[in-house]
């Protein structure tokens, strides 16, 4: 038994903040406020002056690695879910993570992209994100499905849901010319199975007036027509300088009863495969981008011109790159990011990418991480950066609101069909002992675009399933308590 003594205890489900003790017994919270009988022999950790809350639930993490999860642990995350892209086959994704060991809890959606690629290209997915990234630039994958192809990938998705996938991840932004009727079919499947969709939307009209449908409107339409819960991924990066218009659209849809949720992250740059549709040379002007706004993660090379961009897309379409779409130092652009974070009920989600080393490896058990690893700084700093900005610097969030957006609301996205998520995101008797202890005066992100693997500072302790993964700001390298979060259909 463990007692966290004297911290400011935050329960976002109840909206409360109070100084109290938190008693942990095994993988559950046994008491809040006073120790139960038998706690006399418990280990006591003084956390006075600190904030104690439920660990952050990241619903948009692609790290799939020990190295990446360790960076996220030091950012306050206790559960990482890849819901936007997902992996296929789902059983292999879960079994591989369990065999490797994970510091944090993990879960995956059913991959619309992989199912579609299997139907279109005859590929056999291997639950491998790198292979999926390489496939994204293939025009044969991006086209509209035939009737038989659509039936094939719908059956594949349904079988993945039956096997425990957490809803359906839809990379629509990578096949943005496909028939909108396909997305409605996905939404109907989600509604029929009691799950939901998690979508990287297709181009919005401001970027492409010839798009089959505005990407954000597509989500609200599908939610209204099918009743399925629809989640809009990283609204900041898909909407860019049009985010206020998009958020207004989503707000109106919710006001009319649609089940639409949204997430954002506090950076002016995204990260994706360089072969993505929207990074084609002819597409850059639509977003006001230049080749020099794109840089390769592995080498740091900033793309010099259109010829070099075409070469990279042809020779290595799966290469991960960083794309700068807003200027974080510009007050107007920075205010736009803040408005996205402040939007009512907007969830914080990182879109964390794996760390890549010069030899092409994407994982390491060494700590500190071996030198030379590159990624987007959001992998290491999303949550500390969001809380620093929204709680400490602007005062737009209370601690209860911060934990509601980083822990409770994200857990609720899957709690209806994933029993393992129901004890996460809140802090009271019976909750999962996935806890973060924060030094509010010291909490900040340290990762930059030049040094993206610098861990956040100020996460004093992190418990996953009642076990310390971070203690006294020191990562516990022998801690692998992560467990699967799987779906269960009615």
N, C-alpha and C positions, 0 to 999 in steps of 0.2 A: 504494500500500500504506500501511496505517495501523497503528500500534502503540499500544494502550492500555497504559501501563506501570505496573506495581506496584500494581494494585488487588486487592481481595479478590474473586476470581473464583468465582462460584457456578454450578454445573451441577446443576439440580434433578433431571435424569434420573438422574444418578449419586449425587446426594445429597452432593456435595462442596463444600467451601469452602476455597480456598487462595490465597495471594498469588502472583500470576503475571502475565505479560504476555499480552495477547490481540492476535493479529495478524489484521488484516482485509485481504483481497485481493478487491476488487470487492464482490460481494454475499455472500461466504462468509467464514467463519472459517477462516483458513489454518493457524493454530497457536495453542496455548495453552501457555505456559511458556517457550518459547524461539523466537526468530525463525528462519524457514526461510532457506535460501540466497536471496540477492537482496534481503533486507530492509534492507540497509545504507542505501538511499536513502529508506526509508519515513519518513513523517511520524510523529513521536512525540508523544503526548499523555500527560502525567503525571497519573495518576489514583490515586496513592498516598493511602491514607486513605479511599478511596471503595469502594463495592460495585459490582461489574460483573456483570450477569446478562442473561439473555434478556429482551427487551422483553415487556411484558405483553400477553396475548391476551384481549381483551374479547369474550366470546361473546354479549353482550347490550347492543348499542349501537344506538340509533336516530338518531344525529346526522345521518348522510347529508349532511355538509356540511364545507366547509373550516374554517369557524369552530369547529364542534364538535370536529373532529379536532385542531385546534390546541390546544384546551383539554385534550384527552385526551393529546396528546403531552407536554405539560408535567406530566402525571400519570404518565408512564412507559409509556404504551400505544404499541405499534407495529403492532398489528393489531386492527381493529374489525369484528366480525361481527354482523349483525342476524339472530339465529337464532330468537328468540321470535315475532316478527311476520312477518318476511320481507317481500319485495316481489314484485309480479307485474305484468307479465311479467318473468321473470328476465333475459332478454337485454337488455331496456331498462334495467333497474336497473344492470347492469354497464356497459353502453355509456355511460350518462349519467355515471356516476362517472368513467369513464376520460376522457371528453371534458372534464369540469370540472377534472380533476386532483385528486389526494388526497395529503395529506402522509403518510398511513398506509395500510397494506394494508386491504382491504375485502372483504366477502362477504355473501351473503344466502341465507336459506332460501327454500323454496317456501312461499308464503303460503296457509295453509288458509283464513284469513279472506277474502282476496280471491277465491280460487277459489270459495268458498261463496257470496259475494256475487254473483259472475258467474252462478252456477247459479240462485240464488234471485231476484235482482233484474234480471238481464239487463244489468248494468253491464259496462263494459270497463275493467279496471284499467289505470292508467298508471304503475305503479311509483312512486306518490306517497303518502308516509306521511300527509300532511295529509288527503288524500281518504279514506284508510283509517280514520283517526281519526274523521272525520265520519260514516262509515258504521256505526261500532260501536254506536251507540244505536238503530239501526233494528230494530224488532221483527221485520220480515220477514226480516232476515238471521239473527236469533237463533233462530228456530224450528227444530224438527226437519225435516230434509230428507225429501222424498219419495224413493221408490226411484230414480226417474229423475234427480232432482237430485243424489242421492248419487253415482250412477254418473257424472254429468257432472263433479262437482268432483274425484272420484277420478282420472278420466282427465286433468283439467287438472293436478293435482298430479304425476302420473306424467310428464307431458310436461315439466313444469318441472324435475323431477329429471333427466330425460334431457338437458335443456339446461344442466345444471351447477349447479342449486340445491344448497345445503348442507343436506340433510335437509328436514324439514317443520316449520315454525313453526305452533303451534296455540294460538290465543287462546281456549281453552275457557272461561275465566273471563268472557268477554264474551257467551257463548251458553250459560249454565249450565243451562238447562232442556232442552237438546237431548238426544236419545236417546244414552245411553252406547254403544250399538252402533256409532254413527258413529266414536267414538274408537278402538274396537277395529279398525275397518276401516282407519283411518289407521295404526295400529300394524302391522297386517298388511302394508300397502304399504311401510312403512319396513323391515320384516324382509325382504320379498321383494326390495327394491332394495339391501339392504346399507347403508342409511343410518340415520337415527334421527329421533326427534321431540324438539321443544323446546317445552315446554308451560307456559303460564300456566294453572294449574289452575282448575277450577270451584270453587264455594263448598265449604268443608269443613262437616262436620255441626254444629260448634259455632256456625257463623254461620247455618246454614239446615238445620233438621232435616228439611225436606221436599225437600232436594236429591235429584236422581235417584241420585247416588252421591257419596260424599265425594271431593273433588277429588284429594287425595293418594293415597287408596286406589285411585282409578281408574288412576293411573299405575302403581302397583305391580301391580295386577291385569293390566293390558295387557302389562306387561313379562314377567310370569310366563306368560301365555297365548300370547304370540307370539314371545318371545325377542328382540324388538327392543330396542335401546338407547333408554331413555326418560330425558329430562333434565327435572328439576323446576326451573322458573325462580323466581327471587327468593322463596325459601321464607320469608324474614323478613316480606315484605309480604302474602303470601297466607295465612300462618298466624297472624301477629300474636302475640297472647299465648298462642296454643296451639302455638307452634313446637316445644316440647319433645315433645309428643305426636306431631306430624308427623315430626320427626326420628327418633323411636323407631320409627315405622312404616317409614320408609325404610331404617333400619339393619337391621330384621328382614328386609325384602325382599332386601336385598343379601346378608345372611347365608344366605339360602335360594337364592342363585344368580341373582337377577334383576339385569339390567344397568340399574341406576337411579343416576343422578348428580344432584347438586343444587348450586345456586348461591345466594349471598346477597350483600347489600351492607350497609355499616355506618351506615345512616340509619334514623330512626324515622318517616320520611314517604316516601310514594310519589308517583308522578306518572302521570297518565293523562288520557284525554278525559273531560270532565265528563258526557257522555252515557252513560258506562259503566253496565252493568246494576247493579252493586253500589253505585252512587252515587244510585240512585233514592231519593227521600225516604222511602219505606216500608222501604227496606233499611238505612238508617243505624243504627237501633237494634241490629240484629244484630251490628254491630261496635263498639257503644258510641260511635258517631260522632255529632257534631252538625254542622249546616251550617257553623258557624264553624271547624270543623277543615279546611275546604276553602277554598283561595284560588286565584284565577286567576293564571296565570304572566304573562300579557302586561301586566296592569294592577296586580297585587298585591292586587286586591280580595278581602277575606275575605267569604265568603258570609254574609249577615246572618241569613237565616231560610229556612224551607222554601219560602215563596213565591218568594223570589229564586232559590233552587236550581231550582225548577220552570221559572221563566222562562228561565234560562240553558240548561237542558237542551233546552228547546223551540226557542230561537232560535239557539243556537250549540253543538250537541252535540259538535263536534270540538274545542272550546276546551280547551287543555291546562291542567290544574290540579295543585296540590300537595295531597296528602291526608295529614294528620298522624294516624298510628295508634298510635305509641308516643311517650312523653315521654323524649327523649334525656337530659334532666337528672335523671330519676328513676333512682336506683341500680338498682332492680329491673328496669326496662325496659332500661337500658343493659347490665345483665348478660345479659339475654335475647339482645340483639344480639351480644354477645361469644360466647355459647354457640353461636349459629348459625355464626359465623365459625370457631369452634374445632372444630365437628363434623368427624369424620374425612373427609378428602378433599373437603370442601366447597370449591367454586370461588368465587373472587371475580369478580363481574360487575357492571357499573355500572347497567344499565338507563338509560344516558345518553340524555337528550332533547335535541333541537335547541334552539339559542338563538333566541328570538323577540324582534323589536324592535317598538316601538309601531306602525310602519307595516305590520306583518304579515310583513315579510321574515324569512327564516330562515337567511340566510347572508351572509357578508361576507369579502372578501379583505383588509380593513383590519386592521392590527395596530399597537398594541393594538386590541381590538375597539371599535367605536363605542359610545358610552354608551347606556344604556337597554335593553340586551339582558337578557332574563330566561330562566331555565331552572331546573332542579333542581340544587342544589349537587353532586349525585353525578356530574354530567357532568364537572366539573372536579376533583373531589377524592376519588373512591372509593378509588383505590389508595394514595395517600399517607396517607389517613385509616386505611385498613385496616392498612398496615404500621406506621404510628406506634403504633396501639393494640396490635397483636398481637406486634410484634417489640420495639419500644423500651419501651413502657409496661408491658405485662403479661409479656413474655418467653414467651408461649405458642407462638410460632413462632421457629425459627431462620431465618436468611436462606435456607437451602436449602429449608425448608418453605414460606416465603413465596413464593419463586419457583416452587415446585411447584404451589401453588394459584393463582397469578396468571398463570403462563406455560405450564408443562408440561402440567398436567391439562386446561386449556381447549383447548390445541392438539390434544390427543389425542382430544377429542370428535369432531373431524371428520377427523383424519389418516387414518383407515381408508378414506375415500372421497374425500379431497381431497389430491392429491399436493403441492400448494403449501404445505400445513400441516405436512408431515413434517419440514421443517428448522427449524421454529419451536418455541420453548419450552424449548430446551436449549442448552448452550454447550460445544461441543467442536469439534474439527476437522471441517469439513464442514457445520456448522450454518449456517443463514442468519445474515447479519450484521445482525440486528434486535436491537439491544443498548441497554440502559439503564445509565447510570452514575449512582449515587446517593450524595449526601453524607448518611450516616446520621444525623449530628448535627443536620442542618437539615431533614430531610424532614418535611413536614407539609402538610396541606390548609389552604387559606385561604378557600375558598368557603363562604358562609353562605346561609341562606334569604333574607336581605336583599340580600346581594351575591353572587349565585351564580356569577358569571363570573370571580371572582378565581382566577387560576391557582395550582396547587400550587407549593410551594417545595422545593428540594432535589434535583430531577432536573437534574444538572449537564450531562450529555450524553445525547442520544438519537440512535441511528443506525437508519435504515430502509433495508434493502437496501444497507447500507454507506455511506449518505450521511447527513451530519449534518442532522437536522431541528431539534434543539436543541443548541446549543454554548455552553458556559460559562453555562448557564441562560438563554440568549437564543434565542428562536425564529428560525429561518432562514426568512424569508418567501418566499424563492424556491425552497424545497425542496418538490417534489411527487413523491417517489419511490414512492408507494403503488402496489401492484399487486393485481390481483384474486386472490382465493382462491376457486376454483370446484370443484364436485364432479365426480366422474367415475365413472359407474356401471360395474360389472364387465362 
